[in-house]
């Protein structure tokens, strides 16, 4: 399963936004059993236990509508690891609320803070350029184009907006992590009437965690 199976079990449980108690109840075991495996107090679980554990994760997600499984399946189909995360929100949130959650500064179309977005896609900008075809690029929009496209590790201050400019679909928000948007990026955003934001103070891991926490909060899911 992994060199440290307890760490992997904890990471997957948290990805599914489940508590130890919820997972234990579905498996018919004590929460202390889950806790002991995750902390390493118990030896590596056997294959029989892991099968029950996986079945419980899937069953609990299915009971919630199967959103995470569908999202993971879609991510798996994307090539080259360009798509780091993709979520659909159960209710719309404003551009302003989204930017606040990830400590992003709105640098274009500031009057559009109230615009609604319905999900986000976290994108490795370098891998997207290297591996995604035109058709695959369209798939980053998920179920709706009214979403935030969050580009990580941007090296040049205009490349994401140039890609969005030539795309048939337009997002509700573009967020650049890394290089600050240059004048051309801001001008393109204003021309397309797409809010453009910049994140400077978070690492990729911190940005990813902030997005997952936002999703959990508005979904009413306990981490």
Secondary structure, DSSP 8 states (H G I E B T S, - for coil): --TTHHHHHHHHHHHTT--HHHHHHHHTS-HHHHHHHHHTSS----HHHHHHHHHHHHHHHHHTTSHHHHHHHHHHHSSTT-EEEEEEEEEEEEHHHHHHHTT-EEEE-GGGTT-EEEEEEEEEHHHHHHH--HHHHHGGGTT-SSSEEEEEEE-STTHHHHHHHHSSS--SEEEEEES---HHHHHHHHHHT-EEEEE-S--HHHHHHHHHHHHHHHHT---
